[in-house]
Amino acid sequence: MIHTKNKDLTSLNYLKAKAIKEFNESNDYLNHIEFLRNNFSYLVDYKAQTGQLHPIFQLIQQDLFDEDPFVVYGASLMATLAFADRNLYH
C-alpha cells in the first residue's frame, strides 16, 4: 500500500512538472492575455448598453493592463469567467 502511494505521488509530481514545463514553453497564456486585452472592452460596452455593467468589469479591464503580473493574472481569471457566462450567449 505504501509503495503504491509513493509510486502515485512520484507520477503525480512528474505530471505536474511536465505540465509546468509545457506551460512555460508555450505562448498560450500570453495569447490568451492578448485576446482578453483586445476583446474585454467589447464585453464591457455590451454590459453597459444592456444595463448590466457592474463596476468590477471596469476594474478588470484596467487590471488587464497593469504592470504587476499577479494583478494581470487575477484579472485574466475574472475576465475568462465573465466570457464563460452561459447567459452571455443567447
C-alpha positions in Angstrom: 0.0 0.0 0.0 2.8 2.5 0.9 4.7 1.5 -2.3 1.6 2.3 -4.3 1.2 5.7 -2.7 4.9 6.6 -3.3 4.5 5.5 -6.9 1.4 7.6 -7.4 3.0 10.6 -5.7 6.0 10.2 -8.0 3.9 10.0 -11.1 1.8 13.0 -9.9 5.0 15.1 -9.3 6.2 14.1 -12.8 3.0 15.1 -14.4 2.9 18.4 -12.5 6.5 19.2 -13.5 5.7 18.3 -17.1 2.6 20.5 -17.2 4.6 23.4 -15.7 7.3 22.9 -18.3 4.8 22.8 -21.2 3.0 25.9 -19.9 6.2 27.8 -19.7 7.3 26.8 -23.2 4.0 27.7 -24.8 2.7 31.1 -25.7 -0.9 30.0 -25.0 -1.2 32.1 -21.8 0.3 35.2 -23.5 -2.0 34.7 -26.4 -5.0 34.4 -24.0 -3.9 37.6 -22.2 -3.6 39.4 -25.6 -7.1 38.1 -26.5 -8.6 39.4 -23.3 -6.9 42.8 -23.6 -8.1 43.2 -27.1 -11.7 42.0 -26.6 -12.8 42.6 -23.0 -13.7 46.2 -23.8 -16.4 44.8 -26.1 -17.9 42.9 -23.2 -17.8 46.0 -21.0 -19.6 48.0 -23.8 -22.2 45.3 -24.2 -22.9 45.1 -20.4 -23.1 48.9 -20.3 -25.6 49.0 -23.2 -27.8 46.3 -21.7 -27.7 47.9 -18.2 -25.8 45.0 -16.7 -22.5 46.8 -16.1 -21.0 46.0 -12.7 -18.1 48.2 -11.5 -15.9 45.1 -11.3 -15.9 44.8 -15.1 -14.2 48.2 -15.3 -11.7 47.2 -12.7 -10.9 44.0 -14.5 -10.4 46.0 -17.8 -7.9 48.3 -16.0 -6.1 45.4 -14.3 -5.6 43.5 -17.6 -3.1 46.3 -18.5 -1.4 46.5 -15.1 2.3 46.2 -14.8 2.1 43.7 -11.9 1.9 40.2 -13.4 -0.1 38.9 -10.4 -2.7 41.6 -10.9 -2.9 40.7 -14.6 -3.3 37.0 -13.7 -6.1 37.7 -11.3 -7.8 39.9 -13.8 -7.4 37.3 -16.5 -9.2 34.7 -14.4 -12.1 37.1 -13.7 -12.3 38.1 -17.4 -12.3 34.5 -18.5 -15.1 33.7 -16.1 -17.0 36.7 -17.5 -16.7 35.4 -21.1 -17.7 31.9 -19.9 -21.0 33.1 -18.5 -23.6 31.0 -20.3 -26.2 33.8 -20.1 -24.0 35.9 -22.2 -24.5 33.8 -25.3 -28.3 33.5 -26.0 
